[in-house]
Amino acid sequence: MKKIIVGVLLTGIVVSLTSSLYAAKVKTFVDLEMFLPANVYDGLETNVKNAAQEVVDAGCDSASYKIETTAALGARVGVLFPIENFGDIGVSIGYIAGPNSETKMTFNSTVIGNATINVDRKLTFTRVLGEFKKDIPINDNWSFKPGVGFGMAFGKSKETVTSATAWLASMDGDSYAKSWNGFTWEVSPTFTRKYNTVDLNLALKYVGFPKLKENDNVSKIDWSTLGFSIGLGF
């Protein structure tokens, strides 16, 4: 009996949602995104720091390093289906380039001379999200849209090592790549300026990406960060 009742309730919910979707006007949106590097280089810094210490322990006079990381830029498109008295549900797909890192390691030795090693890391992510947004009017022109998204992210990390001295030439041009995927999420409070045929969306985001364990010389990644986006809704 319980299974029958649950089945009837679920059927009613599905029918209600389906009829609402068919009756509603489908919305689309396009966003340009930027994400801060935050803690994305923690695993890389650990590897570089350990490598520098190993060289010093092996007899080098001193070693130092510097890591520069840029913000990540991305774009996303999606569709939303308004459900009366509930909110908008939908799906989106997006691509993120970065955050990329440039690492310079410098070694000083009175015996074999000085040396430098550069490590360039490039990251990319593709995200597929289920979306929920709720439109809360502020006045005739503005509304507040809290939103959440859950889905899958597909990441790729590639690290390329180059050297600047002959005694490290064997490392020149070595590349290490790794692809992985996993659960991703975001919280995105948004302010929307309404025009006649289009909406301007300004959002602050907090996003979590799937973790990558250190593997095959590729540094681990455990990245969660703040982001911003500007976009249009139709």
C-alpha positions as CSV (number, residue, x, y, z in Angstrom):
1,M,0.0,0.0,0.0
2,K,2.8,2.4,0.9
3,K,4.5,1.7,-2.5
4,I,1.2,2.4,-4.3
5,I,0.7,5.7,-2.4
6,V,4.3,6.8,-3.1
7,G,3.9,5.9,-6.8
8,V,0.7,7.9,-7.1
9,L,2.3,10.9,-5.5
10,L,5.4,10.7,-7.7
11,T,3.2,10.3,-10.8
12,G,1.2,13.4,-9.8
13,I,4.4,15.4,-9.2
14,V,5.9,14.3,-12.6
15,V,2.6,15.1,-14.4
16,S,2.3,18.5,-12.7
17,L,5.9,19.4,-13.5
18,T,5.6,18.2,-17.1
19,S,2.4,20.2,-17.7
20,S,4.1,23.3,-16.1
21,L,7.1,22.9,-18.4
22,Y,5.0,22.7,-21.5
23,A,2.8,25.6,-20.5
24,A,5.8,27.8,-19.5
25,K,8.1,29.8,-21.8
26,V,11.5,28.3,-21.9
27,K,14.3,30.8,-20.9
28,T,17.8,30.8,-22.1
29,F,20.9,32.5,-20.7
30,V,24.6,33.1,-21.6
31,D,27.2,34.0,-18.9
32,L,30.8,35.1,-19.0
33,E,32.6,33.9,-15.9
34,M,35.8,34.6,-14.0
35,F,37.1,32.5,-11.1
36,L,39.9,33.5,-8.6
37,P,42.9,31.1,-8.3
38,A,42.4,30.9,-4.5
39,N,43.9,27.6,-3.3
40,V,44.4,26.0,-6.7
41,Y,48.3,26.1,-6.5
42,D,48.6,24.5,-3.1
43,G,49.5,21.1,-4.4
44,L,51.9,22.6,-7.0
45,E,53.6,24.7,-4.4
46,T,54.1,21.6,-2.1
47,N,55.8,19.7,-5.0
48,V,58.0,22.6,-5.9
49,K,59.0,23.3,-2.3
50,N,59.9,19.6,-1.8
51,A,61.9,19.5,-5.0
52,A,63.9,22.6,-4.0
53,Q,64.7,21.1,-0.6
54,E,65.8,17.8,-2.2
55,V,68.3,19.7,-4.5
56,V,69.7,21.6,-1.5
57,D,70.0,18.3,0.5
58,A,71.9,16.9,-2.5
59,G,74.6,19.6,-2.2
60,C,73.3,22.7,-4.0
61,D,74.1,25.9,-2.2
62,S,70.5,27.3,-2.3
63,A,67.2,27.0,-4.1
64,S,64.2,29.4,-4.5
65,Y,61.0,29.4,-6.4
66,K,58.2,31.8,-7.5
67,I,54.7,30.8,-8.6
68,E,52.4,33.1,-10.6
69,T,48.8,32.1,-11.1
70,T,46.2,33.8,-13.3
71,A,42.4,33.9,-12.8
72,A,40.3,31.4,-14.8
73,L,37.9,32.6,-17.5
74,G,34.9,30.8,-18.8
75,A,31.6,30.9,-20.6
76,R,28.3,29.1,-20.0
77,V,25.0,28.6,-21.8
78,G,21.8,27.1,-20.4
79,V,18.1,26.7,-20.5
80,L,15.6,27.2,-17.7
81,F,12.0,26.1,-17.4
82,P,9.7,28.3,-15.1
83,I,7.5,26.3,-12.7
84,E,4.7,28.3,-11.3
85,N,5.1,29.2,-7.6
86,F,8.3,27.3,-7.4
87,G,11.2,28.8,-9.5
88,D,13.2,28.0,-12.6
89,I,14.8,24.6,-13.1
90,G,17.1,23.7,-16.0
91,V,20.5,22.7,-17.2
92,S,23.7,24.4,-18.4
93,I,27.1,23.6,-19.9
94,G,30.2,25.6,-19.6
95,Y,33.9,25.7,-20.4
96,I,36.6,27.2,-18.1
97,A,40.2,28.0,-19.2
98,G,42.6,28.2,-16.3
99,P,43.7,29.0,-13.7
100,N,47.1,28.6,-15.3
101,S,50.4,28.8,-13.3
102,E,54.0,29.6,-14.2
103,T,56.6,28.4,-11.7
104,K,60.3,29.4,-11.8
105,M,62.8,27.5,-9.7
106,T,66.4,28.9,-9.3
107,F,69.3,26.8,-8.1
108,N,72.7,28.2,-7.1
109,S,75.8,26.0,-6.9
110,T,79.5,26.9,-6.8
111,V,80.4,23.5,-8.1
112,I,78.3,23.0,-11.2
113,G,76.9,26.5,-11.7
114,N,73.5,28.0,-11.5
115,A,70.3,26.7,-13.1
116,T,66.7,27.5,-13.6
117,I,63.6,25.3,-14.2
118,N,60.3,26.6,-15.4
119,V,57.1,24.6,-14.9
120,D,54.0,25.8,-16.8
121,R,50.7,24.3,-15.8
122,K,47.5,24.7,-17.8
123,L,44.1,23.7,-16.5
124,T,40.7,23.4,-18.2
125,F,37.3,22.4,-17.0
126,T,34.0,21.5,-18.7
127,R,31.0,21.6,-16.4
128,V,27.5,20.3,-16.8
129,L,25.1,21.6,-14.1
130,G,21.5,21.1,-13.1
131,E,20.2,24.5,-12.2
132,F,17.7,26.0,-9.8
133,K,16.9,29.8,-9.6
134,K,14.3,31.7,-7.7
135,D,13.2,35.2,-8.9
136,I,12.5,37.6,-6.0
137,P,11.4,41.0,-7.3
138,I,13.0,44.1,-5.7
139,N,11.2,46.7,-7.8
140,D,10.0,47.1,-11.3
141,N,13.5,47.0,-12.8
142,W,15.5,44.8,-10.4
143,S,15.2,41.4,-8.9
144,F,17.3,39.1,-6.7
145,K,17.8,35.5,-7.9
146,P,19.4,33.1,-5.5
147,G,20.6,30.0,-7.4
148,V,22.3,26.7,-6.9
149,G,23.8,24.2,-9.3
150,F,25.0,20.6,-9.0
151,G,26.6,18.4,-11.6
152,M,29.8,17.0,-13.1
153,A,33.0,18.6,-14.0
154,F,35.6,17.2,-16.4
155,G,39.1,18.6,-15.8
156,K,42.5,18.4,-17.5
157,S,45.9,19.4,-16.1
158,K,49.0,19.6,-18.2
159,E,52.5,20.5,-16.7
160,T,55.4,21.3,-19.0
161,V,59.0,21.4,-17.6
162,T,61.7,23.4,-19.4
163,S,65.3,24.2,-18.2
164,A,67.7,27.0,-18.9
165,T,71.0,25.3,-18.4
166,A,72.9,22.4,-20.0
167,W,73.1,20.3,-16.9
168,L,69.3,20.2,-16.7
169,A,68.8,19.7,-20.4
170,S,67.4,16.2,-19.9
171,M,64.3,17.8,-18.4
172,D,63.7,20.2,-21.2
173,G,60.2,19.9,-22.8
174,D,58.9,17.1,-20.6
175,S,55.1,17.2,-20.2
176,Y,52.8,15.4,-17.9
177,A,49.0,15.4,-18.4
178,K,46.1,14.1,-16.4
179,S,42.3,14.1,-17.0
180,W,39.8,13.5,-14.3
181,N,36.1,14.1,-13.4
182,G,33.8,14.3,-10.5
183,F,31.1,16.2,-8.6
184,T,30.9,20.0,-8.9
185,W,28.6,22.5,-7.3
186,E,28.0,26.2,-7.0
187,V,26.0,28.8,-5.1
188,S,25.2,31.9,-7.2
189,P,23.3,34.9,-5.7
190,T,22.4,37.0,-8.7
191,F,21.0,40.5,-9.3
192,T,19.0,40.9,-12.4
193,R,18.2,44.2,-14.3
194,K,15.1,43.6,-16.4
195,Y,14.7,45.2,-19.8
196,N,11.9,44.8,-22.4
197,T,13.3,41.7,-24.1
198,V,16.4,40.8,-22.2
199,D,17.7,40.5,-18.6
200,L,21.2,41.6,-17.5
201,N,22.5,39.1,-14.8
202,L,25.3,40.0,-12.4
203,A,26.3,37.1,-10.1
204,L,28.7,36.3,-7.3
205,K,29.6,32.7,-7.1
206,Y,31.2,30.2,-4.8
207,V,32.2,27.0,-6.6
208,G,33.7,23.7,-5.8
209,F,35.5,21.5,-8.3
210,P,36.4,17.8,-8.2
211,K,39.7,16.9,-6.5
212,L,42.7,15.5,-8.4
213,K,45.1,13.4,-6.4
214,E,48.8,13.7,-7.2
215,N,49.6,11.1,-9.9
216,D,52.3,10.6,-12.6
217,N,54.1,13.8,-11.7
218,V,51.0,15.9,-12.0
219,S,50.3,18.0,-8.9
220,K,47.2,17.5,-6.8
221,I,44.3,19.9,-7.1
222,D,41.8,20.7,-4.4
223,W,40.1,23.9,-5.7
224,S,37.2,25.8,-4.3
225,T,36.9,29.5,-5.1
226,L,34.9,32.7,-5.5
227,G,33.8,33.7,-8.9
228,F,31.9,36.4,-10.8
229,S,29.8,36.4,-13.9
230,I,28.0,38.8,-16.2
231,G,25.4,37.5,-18.6
232,L,22.2,37.9,-20.5
233,G,18.9,36.1,-20.1
234,F,16.3,35.8,-22.9
